[in-house]
Amino acid sequence: MAISFEDVKNNESIKCYISEADKSLIALGYTEHSFAHVGKVAVEAEKILRTLGYPERVIELAKIAAYMHDIGNVVNRIDHAQSGAILAFRLLDNMGMEAREIAQVISAIGNHDESTAVAVNPIAAALILADKTDVRRSRVRNRDFGNFDIHDRVNYAVEESKIYFNEDNSAIILDLKIDTEISAVMDYFEIFLGRMLLSRKAAEFLKIKFELIINQHRLL
């Protein structure tokens, strides 16, 4: 049975797991991982694969993986990619998705976190790129600037964030404008270097380059 992205978005159990997972992250002091984040990741994953000419069904599966990629946080932040893949398997199997498609989705979900991530298929590569480049001020929930940790400072310092392809679609570019009075560029690298290197590997899997621009300076 061909399960659509809209089917997944409208599934009450999936909505519940996304919401409850984000509540757990609120308690832990993490930035926003709820519907705004997973929705944006789904949009960017679609844009990446569509630009590169992948089939419509692969794009649809990437959107599904993107929307469900953080549900494992409802279990624990540690190993949330793997627990999320198991949860996604059960949910999608119960919805009637074909085994081959479930395998592609859960492989992507299980390989999206930088501690264990590998771009094992195009869906995983697009998910990694879309997820790791979601850096923006609106993800910061802590409104007490005096209590910001480095993650809060770096995300809050981002005044503008764009991800786009170059003219010949040979490179995907994360272009950030950062207020250096809030966070130094080196702070960004301190917490995001691993994510950026992973993004470069994911881009290489898709046979493109990953480039990073901060305040009009090309850094990767």
TORKOL-4160 file (C-alpha; in steps of 0.2 Angstrom, whole numbers, padded with zeros to 4 digits, m for minus):
220
<pt num="1" X="0000" Y="0000" Z="0000"/>
<pt num="2" X="0007" Y="0017" Z="m0005"/>
<pt num="3" X="0007" Y="0028" Z="0011"/>
<pt num="4" X="0008" Y="0046" Z="0007"/>
<pt num="5" X="0017" Y="0060" Z="0016"/>
<pt num="6" X="m0001" Y="0067" Z="0020"/>
<pt num="7" X="m0006" Y="0050" Z="0027"/>
<pt num="8" X="0009" Y="0052" Z="0039"/>
<pt num="9" X="0006" Y="0070" Z="0044"/>
<pt num="10" X="m0013" Y="0066" Z="0048"/>
<pt num="11" X="m0009" Y="0050" Z="0058"/>
<pt num="12" X="m0014" Y="0054" Z="0076"/>
<pt num="13" X="m0001" Y="0042" Z="0084"/>
<pt num="14" X="0013" Y="0050" Z="0074"/>
<pt num="15" X="0007" Y="0067" Z="0079"/>
<pt num="16" X="0007" Y="0061" Z="0097"/>
<pt num="17" X="0024" Y="0054" Z="0097"/>
<pt num="18" X="0031" Y="0070" Z="0089"/>
<pt num="19" X="0023" Y="0081" Z="0102"/>
<pt num="20" X="0028" Y="0070" Z="0117"/>
<pt num="21" X="0046" Y="0069" Z="0111"/>
<pt num="22" X="0047" Y="0087" Z="0110"/>
<pt num="23" X="0040" Y="0089" Z="0128"/>
<pt num="24" X="0055" Y="0078" Z="0133"/>
<pt num="25" X="0067" Y="0089" Z="0125"/>
<pt num="26" X="0059" Y="0104" Z="0133"/>
<pt num="27" X="0063" Y="0096" Z="0150"/>
<pt num="28" X="0081" Y="0093" Z="0145"/>
<pt num="29" X="0083" Y="0111" Z="0139"/>
<pt num="30" X="0085" Y="0107" Z="0120"/>
<pt num="31" X="0080" Y="0119" Z="0106"/>
<pt num="32" X="0064" Y="0116" Z="0097"/>
<pt num="33" X="0061" Y="0099" Z="0089"/>
<pt num="34" X="0043" Y="0099" Z="0086"/>
<pt num="35" X="0032" Y="0101" Z="0071"/>
<pt num="36" X="0040" Y="0117" Z="0065"/>
<pt num="37" X="0057" Y="0108" Z="0064"/>
<pt num="38" X="0051" Y="0092" Z="0056"/>
<pt num="39" X="0040" Y="0101" Z="0044"/>
<pt num="40" X="0055" Y="0112" Z="0038"/>
<pt num="41" X="0066" Y="0097" Z="0037"/>
<pt num="42" X="0053" Y="0088" Z="0026"/>
<pt num="43" X="0052" Y="0103" Z="0015"/>
<pt num="44" X="0071" Y="0105" Z="0013"/>
<pt num="45" X="0073" Y="0086" Z="0010"/>
<pt num="46" X="0061" Y="0087" Z="m0004"/>
<pt num="47" X="0069" Y="0102" Z="m0012"/>
<pt num="48" X="0086" Y="0093" Z="m0012"/>
<pt num="49" X="0080" Y="0077" Z="m0020"/>
<pt num="50" X="0069" Y="0086" Z="m0032"/>
<pt num="51" X="0083" Y="0098" Z="m0038"/>
<pt num="52" X="0094" Y="0083" Z="m0041"/>
<pt num="53" X="0081" Y="0074" Z="m0051"/>
<pt num="54" X="0076" Y="0059" Z="m0040"/>
<pt num="55" X="0060" Y="0050" Z="m0043"/>
<pt num="56" X="0044" Y="0056" Z="m0035"/>
<pt num="57" X="0042" Y="0041" Z="m0024"/>
<pt num="58" X="0059" Y="0043" Z="m0017"/>
<pt num="59" X="0055" Y="0061" Z="m0013"/>
<pt num="60" X="0039" Y="0056" Z="m0004"/>
<pt num="61" X="0049" Y="0043" Z="0007"/>
<pt num="62" X="0062" Y="0056" Z="0011"/>
<pt num="63" X="0048" Y="0068" Z="0017"/>
<pt num="64" X="0040" Y="0054" Z="0028"/>
<pt num="65" X="0057" Y="0050" Z="0035"/>
<pt num="66" X="0060" Y="0069" Z="0038"/>
<pt num="67" X="0044" Y="0071" Z="0047"/>
<pt num="68" X="0047" Y="0056" Z="0058"/>
<pt num="69" X="0065" Y="0057" Z="0061"/>
<pt num="70" X="0065" Y="0064" Z="0079"/>
<pt num="71" X="0051" Y="0053" Z="0087"/>
<pt num="72" X="0064" Y="0042" Z="0096"/>
<pt num="73" X="0067" Y="0057" Z="0108"/>
<pt num="74" X="0051" Y="0051" Z="0116"/>
<pt num="75" X="0061" Y="0036" Z="0123"/>
<pt num="76" X="0078" Y="0045" Z="0126"/>
<pt num="77" X="0089" Y="0058" Z="0118"/>
<pt num="78" X="0103" Y="0045" Z="0118"/>
<pt num="79" X="0102" Y="0033" Z="0103"/>
<pt num="80" X="0086" Y="0042" Z="0098"/>
<pt num="81" X="0089" Y="0039" Z="0080"/>
<pt num="82" X="0089" Y="0020" Z="0082"/>
<pt num="83" X="0074" Y="0020" Z="0094"/>
<pt num="84" X="0065" Y="0032" Z="0082"/>
<pt num="85" X="0068" Y="0020" Z="0068"/>
<pt num="86" X="0060" Y="0006" Z="0078"/>
<pt num="87" X="0045" Y="0016" Z="0082"/>
<pt num="88" X="0044" Y="0021" Z="0064"/>
<pt num="89" X="0044" Y="0003" Z="0058"/>
<pt num="90" X="0030" Y="m0001" Z="0069"/>
<pt num="91" X="0019" Y="0014" Z="0064"/>
<pt num="92" X="0022" Y="0012" Z="0046"/>
<pt num="93" X="0020" Y="m0007" Z="0046"/>
<pt num="94" X="0003" Y="m0004" Z="0055"/>
<pt num="95" X="m0002" Y="0009" Z="0041"/>
<pt num="96" X="0002" Y="m0004" Z="0028"/>
<pt num="97" X="0018" Y="0002" Z="0020"/>
<pt num="98" X="0027" Y="m0010" Z="0009"/>
<pt num="99" X="0042" Y="m0018" Z="0018"/>
<pt num="100" X="0055" Y="m0012" Z="0005"/>
<pt num="101" X="0049" Y="0006" Z="0008"/>
<pt num="102" X="0049" Y="0004" Z="0027"/>
<pt num="103" X="0067" Y="m0002" Z="0026"/>
<pt num="104" X="0072" Y="0014" Z="0016"/>
<pt num="105" X="0063" Y="0026" Z="0028"/>
<pt num="106" X="0070" Y="0017" Z="0044"/>
<pt num="107" X="0087" Y="0016" Z="0037"/>
<pt num="108" X="0087" Y="0035" Z="0035"/>
<pt num="109" X="0080" Y="0038" Z="0052"/>
<pt num="110" X="0092" Y="0027" Z="0061"/>
<pt num="111" X="0107" Y="0035" Z="0052"/>
<pt num="112" X="0103" Y="0054" Z="0054"/>
<pt num="113" X="0111" Y="0058" Z="0071"/>
<pt num="114" X="0129" Y="0064" Z="0070"/>
<pt num="115" X="0136" Y="0052" Z="0083"/>
<pt num="116" X="0132" Y="0037" Z="0072"/>
<pt num="117" X="0126" Y="0044" Z="0055"/>
<pt num="118" X="0130" Y="0037" Z="0038"/>
<pt num="119" X="0122" Y="0042" Z="0022"/>
<pt num="120" X="0117" Y="0025" Z="0017"/>
<pt num="121" X="0104" Y="0029" Z="0004"/>
<pt num="122" X="0098" Y="0045" Z="m0005"/>
<pt num="123" X="0084" Y="0047" Z="0008"/>
<pt num="124" X="0097" Y="0047" Z="0022"/>
<pt num="125" X="0108" Y="0059" Z="0013"/>
<pt num="126" X="0094" Y="0072" Z="0011"/>
<pt num="127" X="0088" Y="0070" Z="0029"/>
<pt num="128" X="0105" Y="0073" Z="0036"/>
<pt num="129" X="0107" Y="0089" Z="0025"/>
<pt num="130" X="0090" Y="0095" Z="0029"/>
<pt num="131" X="0091" Y="0092" Z="0048"/>
<pt num="132" X="0109" Y="0098" Z="0051"/>
<pt num="133" X="0106" Y="0114" Z="0042"/>
<pt num="134" X="0091" Y="0119" Z="0052"/>
<pt num="135" X="0099" Y="0133" Z="0062"/>
<pt num="136" X="0088" Y="0148" Z="0067"/>
<pt num="137" X="0084" Y="0160" Z="0081"/>
<pt num="138" X="0066" Y="0154" Z="0082"/>
<pt num="139" X="0072" Y="0136" Z="0088"/>
<pt num="140" X="0078" Y="0144" Z="0104"/>
<pt num="141" X="0065" Y="0142" Z="0118"/>
<pt num="142" X="0074" Y="0150" Z="0132"/>
<pt num="143" X="0070" Y="0168" Z="0134"/>
<pt num="144" X="0082" Y="0172" Z="0148"/>
<pt num="145" X="0098" Y="0178" Z="0139"/>
<pt num="146" X="0108" Y="0177" Z="0155"/>
<pt num="147" X="0105" Y="0158" Z="0156"/>
<pt num="148" X="0109" Y="0154" Z="0137"/>
<pt num="149" X="0121" Y="0139" Z="0135"/>
<pt num="150" X="0132" Y="0139" Z="0119"/>
<pt num="151" X="0118" Y="0130" Z="0109"/>
<pt num="152" X="0106" Y="0144" Z="0113"/>
<pt num="153" X="0118" Y="0158" Z="0109"/>
<pt num="154" X="0123" Y="0151" Z="0093"/>
<pt num="155" X="0105" Y="0148" Z="0087"/>
<pt num="156" X="0099" Y="0164" Z="0093"/>
<pt num="157" X="0114" Y="0173" Z="0085"/>
<pt num="158" X="0108" Y="0167" Z="0068"/>
<pt num="159" X="0099" Y="0182" Z="0060"/>
<pt num="160" X="0096" Y="0174" Z="0043"/>
<pt num="161" X="0098" Y="0156" Z="0037"/>
<pt num="162" X="0097" Y="0151" Z="0019"/>
<pt num="163" X="0100" Y="0134" Z="0011"/>
<pt num="164" X="0101" Y="0134" Z="m0008"/>
<pt num="165" X="0110" Y="0126" Z="m0023"/>
<pt num="166" X="0123" Y="0135" Z="m0034"/>
<pt num="167" X="0118" Y="0139" Z="m0052"/>
<pt num="168" X="0123" Y="0122" Z="m0060"/>
<pt num="169" X="0116" Y="0112" Z="m0045"/>
<pt num="170" X="0134" Y="0105" Z="m0041"/>
<pt num="171" X="0134" Y="0112" Z="m0023"/>
<pt num="172" X="0122" Y="0115" Z="m0009"/>
<pt num="173" X="0126" Y="0130" Z="0001"/>
<pt num="174" X="0121" Y="0134" Z="0019"/>
<pt num="175" X="0122" Y="0153" Z="0020"/>
<pt num="176" X="0121" Y="0161" Z="0038"/>
<pt num="177" X="0121" Y="0179" Z="0044"/>
<pt num="178" X="0127" Y="0178" Z="0062"/>
<pt num="179" X="0127" Y="0192" Z="0075"/>
<pt num="180" X="0144" Y="0191" Z="0082"/>
<pt num="181" X="0140" Y="0201" Z="0097"/>
<pt num="182" X="0129" Y="0187" Z="0103"/>
<pt num="183" X="0140" Y="0172" Z="0097"/>
<pt num="184" X="0157" Y="0171" Z="0089"/>
<pt num="185" X="0159" Y="0162" Z="0073"/>
<pt num="186" X="0171" Y="0150" Z="0083"/>
<pt num="187" X="0156" Y="0146" Z="0094"/>
<pt num="188" X="0147" Y="0140" Z="0079"/>
<pt num="189" X="0161" Y="0128" Z="0074"/>
<pt num="190" X="0163" Y="0122" Z="0092"/>
<pt num="191" X="0146" Y="0114" Z="0092"/>
<pt num="192" X="0142" Y="0112" Z="0074"/>
<pt num="193" X="0159" Y="0106" Z="0066"/>
<pt num="194" X="0154" Y="0088" Z="0067"/>
<pt num="195" X="0137" Y="0092" Z="0059"/>
<pt num="196" X="0145" Y="0102" Z="0045"/>
<pt num="197" X="0157" Y="0088" Z="0041"/>
<pt num="198" X="0143" Y="0075" Z="0041"/>
<pt num="199" X="0133" Y="0087" Z="0029"/>
<pt num="200" X="0148" Y="0087" Z="0017"/>
<pt num="201" X="0149" Y="0068" Z="0017"/>
<pt num="202" X="0130" Y="0067" Z="0014"/>
<pt num="203" X="0132" Y="0079" Z="0000"/>
<pt num="204" X="0146" Y="0068" Z="m0008"/>
<pt num="205" X="0134" Y="0053" Z="m0007"/>
<pt num="206" X="0123" Y="0063" Z="m0018"/>
<pt num="207" X="0138" Y="0068" Z="m0029"/>
<pt num="208" X="0137" Y="0086" Z="m0025"/>
<pt num="209" X="0147" Y="0098" Z="m0014"/>
<pt num="210" X="0142" Y="0106" Z="0003"/>
<pt num="211" X="0148" Y="0124" Z="0006"/>
<pt num="212" X="0146" Y="0135" Z="0021"/>
<pt num="213" X="0145" Y="0153" Z="0021"/>
<pt num="214" X="0145" Y="0164" Z="0037"/>
<pt num="215" X="0143" Y="0183" Z="0036"/>
<pt num="216" X="0148" Y="0182" Z="0017"/>
<pt num="217" X="0164" Y="0172" Z="0021"/>
<pt num="218" X="0165" Y="0155" Z="0013"/>
<pt num="219" X="0172" Y="0143" Z="0027"/>
<pt num="220" X="0168" Y="0126" Z="0019"/>
